[in-house]
Every structure is written in C-alpha cells, then in structure tokens.
Amino acid sequence: MNGVALAVFIFFFLAVTVMGFLASRWRKAENEHSLDEWGLGGRSFGTWITWFLLGGDLYTAYTFVAVPAAIYAAGAAGFFAVPYTILVYPLIFTFLPRLWSVSHKHGYVTTSDFVRGRFGSKGLSLAVALTGLLATMPYIALQLVGIQAVLDVMGVGGGENTHWFIKDLPLLIAFGVLAAYTYSSGLRAPAMIAFVKDTLIYIVIAVAIIYIPIKLGGFDEIFSKAGEAYAQINPATDKPRGSLVPPEMGQWGYATLALGSALALFMYPHSITATLSSRSRDVIRRNTTILPLYSLMLGLLALLGFMAIAAGVKVDNGQLAIPQLFENMFPDWFAGVAFAAIGIGALVPAAIMSIAAANLFTRNIYKDFLKPDATPEQETKVSKLVSLLVKVGALAFVLTMDKTVAINFQLLGGIWILQTLPALVGGLFTRWFHRWALLAGWAVGMIYGTAAAYGVASPTQKHFGGSSAEIPGIGEIGYIGLTAFVLNAVVVVVLTFVLKAVNAPDGVDETSPEDYTADAGDPGVKVELPKVTEGAGH
C-alpha cells in the first residue's frame, strides 16, 4: 500500500465530500421541493459554472482511464475520442440553444418531456426515457470502475484472496458518500465539486505531459518503444497487438466510431441535464465555443497510453495502465494528487448521471403513467430515491462484470442512445416526422444495434465484444451505432411519407415556432431564478 498517495487521495476525497454536503446551501432557494431546484440547480448557472459542470460531466474517469487504456492496448485506434470531441461542438451549437429555449418556455426537465410535448406521444416519450436509462447505467458503472482502478493500484482492499466484502469495501464507502451528498444537494453538489475536479485534472495533465517524457527520454523514444510493442504478435489473435497509425482496413471503423460518438454525446440524459441547468440561451452558445479547450486536454491525455508502454507498465487489466503509470513515475505525493483527480473525475459525472436518470424516471414514467397528479414535492422525493437505486444498479454492474471490457458496455450504451437523435434533434427543427414513424425507426435501430453488437466476439468475450461490425451493402467494418442510426432514419422518412399519405392521426404539438428562440427574460418563459435566503452564499 502506498501510504503517502493514499493520504493525499483521502484528503481530497474528504474535501469534496464536505463540499458536496455544503452545496445544499449554495444558491439555496425558498422552494427546494421541485425538480427544477434539486435536478437542475434552479436553472441558474452562469457561463463558468456551466463550463465546469459540462466539462465535469463529459470528461470523466472514462477519459482518464479508458481512453489511454485503449491506446495502451491497441494503439492509435483509441484516438477516436479526440476527433469526436472536436466534431461535437459545432453540432451542438446548432441545436442546444433551441432545446434550452423550448425547455425553459415550457418547463421541460428531460428530453422525453420535449418529445412528448412536440409530438403529443407518450409512447415515443417512454421509448426515449427507457433508452436514456438503459444507456446511462453502464456509463455510471464505468465511473465506478475508474475509482476501483485507482484503489487497486494504491493497494487498498487487499489481494486476490481477500474476502470480496473487504476487497470492495473502499468502493462501497465511496459509493455511499456519493449517494448521500447527491441525495442531499442534487445537481448543486457536482457543480461545486467540478471546480476541484477540473483544476486537478489540468494540473496532472500539464505535469504528466512534461515530466514523464523527460524521464523516458523524450517523445522519439516513447513512440519508438510503442511501435515495437505494437508490432509484436498477440497470441490470442495471431495478429499484431496494434499500430501507431490506424491501418487502411480500420479506417472506416475509426471514422464511423468518431462520427457516431459525436452524434450520440449530447443525446445522453446527463449532457442535457447539465445544459438545462444554465440560466440563459447565451450561456449555452458561449459554452459551445470554450468547451473545445477540453479536447486539447484529451489529446494530451491520450498520449499517456504510449507513455505507459514506453515505461514498461505491465498489467492484465488495461484499465489499470494509467494509474500504474502514475504510481511508477510520479513521487508518492503527486501520485496521490493524480489518483484524486481520477477519483473525483468519477464522482462528478456519476452524480450528474444518476440525477439525470432519476429525472427521466420521475417525469416520464412515474408522472406520465403511474401518478399523473403528482405534486412537485412528490416528484422530487421520487427522483431522490430513484437516484439512489440507479447508483445501486451501477454498483452491482461493476461488482459482477468483467472489468477489462467496461468500455464495450459504455459503447453499447452509445449505440442505444444514438437512436433517440431523430426524435430529439429532428423535432427541434421540424414537425414533419410522424410520431409512429419515429417510434418504428427507434425500434429498428435498437433491435439491429443490439443484435449486431451481440454477435461481436473478442478474445475475452463471446458476445458484446466490441462495437464494430460489417456495414451491410458496403462490406467495410464500421461502427454499429451509426449503421443502426442510418437504418433508423430511413425507416422514419419512409414511414412518415406512408402515414401522411393515409392521413394517420398525428399528435398535438404544444410548442410554437417562437418558443425555440425564447430567452429567460422573454414573456411567458416558465423559469424563475431562485430566491436566495438570508445568510446563504451567492
């Protein structure tokens, strides 16, 4: 056990825990018993808070652990995360301000709220909600895997022969703390903690990208050793381990995975939750221009995978490669800072994701189908309880799954969530699509995507071994999610023509064109900034 690193880690963990509980008094409103307050922070966050919140939401323990781990294991193919985070911001600039405006005008809390209001279809709204819940669970689990990787490298929990309860007790404690302050403070907790998380990450990346190459003899030496390692034959596949440059046969897979991931990122419930917490339309527009700063960090972070190879890091579980690199290369005290950055980088998005999933259940399942007359107080109470259940489910997922394939489960979630894009983004620009066509397209995309992913094998998995398969009609290997999305879109367009031709009944649209450009100060917008009570912080 690395006592110094563990002590530093515990210090930061306790600090953010205190911040998480104190966040309940930050910008405290008179009426706390509403999803606007607990689940969206009162819709009151400005540019910098939203930037840290979205950054903490999107750049997670997955970023710190799984992206460099993919490069450590297979080479340049793991860099797909860099171009997709570059592509995503121009895309969201076109539709997120419209979603913010219509959501604030009508008091929508989730994407399913908007879909129900736009298309007048509870069935389509339910499909979007269930997809969001299904896709979020493995994403939360991946954050807990990040915490567990750090704990394993620090030697916390004992060896392989240790009783499972003792071994997993530190993770259970971290989970319990996360659940407690999320229940107490709602979205304000991760918003406040995100400041610490992002500061630590930027410090660690800045030091790592300078300090580690100096110790390893420079980037020429790093790339040379990585190239030699990738050229070695993997006994399990009888093929080279990887490559410094994606081979020609892998270029379709690389490009489609990057594009599909970019289209999917802001379909996730947690991305929308962080977006709707901002106080104005302009806050969203400004954030789409400054969030690419995180992409610069991600490109540097990905290089750590090459550094782990050059440093001679040997791990059976690729998720441990970067924590082990920090353990080997940094002084003990700074290794503790790096481990804290990863751990807190898991807590922030896990909190936002559980809140987003809980909001989906409460608004689009509980209120729409179980208790239509639920009061705001009842909605908030149910959402708090469901946020706990979601985290319990993710924890069970982590404790029973194969840790080496955590990223594949998250990529499967990406395949699913991408199928909600026609209803959400399409609905923001046109009412032409028929609600039944959107539902049918969603079903086709979900079935095809799941079945195709089920048929993908890997050396460690018989099923769900990856997210790429042959593209029908082209013969190239590509991202399953993008293929499923294309099938989804084709079905939506064709069926819309058919249903309109036979005059199939369409739903009622409760929105109007001016709703999509409304701002917080415009008449009729259903949002109030929280009233700050005496003595509360601003």
Buried (B, 14 or more C-beta within 10 A) or exposed (E): EBEEBBEBBBEBBEBBBEBBBBBBEBBBBEBBBBBBBBBBBBBBBEBEBBBBBBBBBBBBBBBBBBBBBBBBBBBBBBBBBBBBBBBBBEBBBEBBBBBBBBBBBBBBBBBBBBBBBBBBBBBBBBBBBBBBBBBBBBBBBBBBBBBBBBBBBBBBBBEEEEEEEEBBBBBEEBBEBBBBBBBBBBBBBBBBBBBBBBEBBBBBBEBBBEBBBEEBEEBEEBBBBBBEBBEEEBEEEEEBBBBBEBEEEBBBBBBBBBBBBBBBBBBBBBBBBBBBBBBBBBBBBBBBEBBBEBBEBBBBBBBBBBBBBBBEBEBEBBBBBBBBBBBBBBEBEBBBBBBBBBBBBBBBBBBBBBBBBBBBBBBBBBBBEEEEEBEBEBBBBBBBBBBBBBBEBBBEBBBEBEBBBBBBBBBBBBBBBBBBBBBBBBBBEEBEBBBBBBBBBBBBBBEBBBEBBEEBEBEEBEEBBBBBBBBEEEEBBBBBBBBBBBBBBEBBBEBBEEBBEEEBEBBEEEBEEEBBEBBBEBEEBEBEEBEBEEEEEE
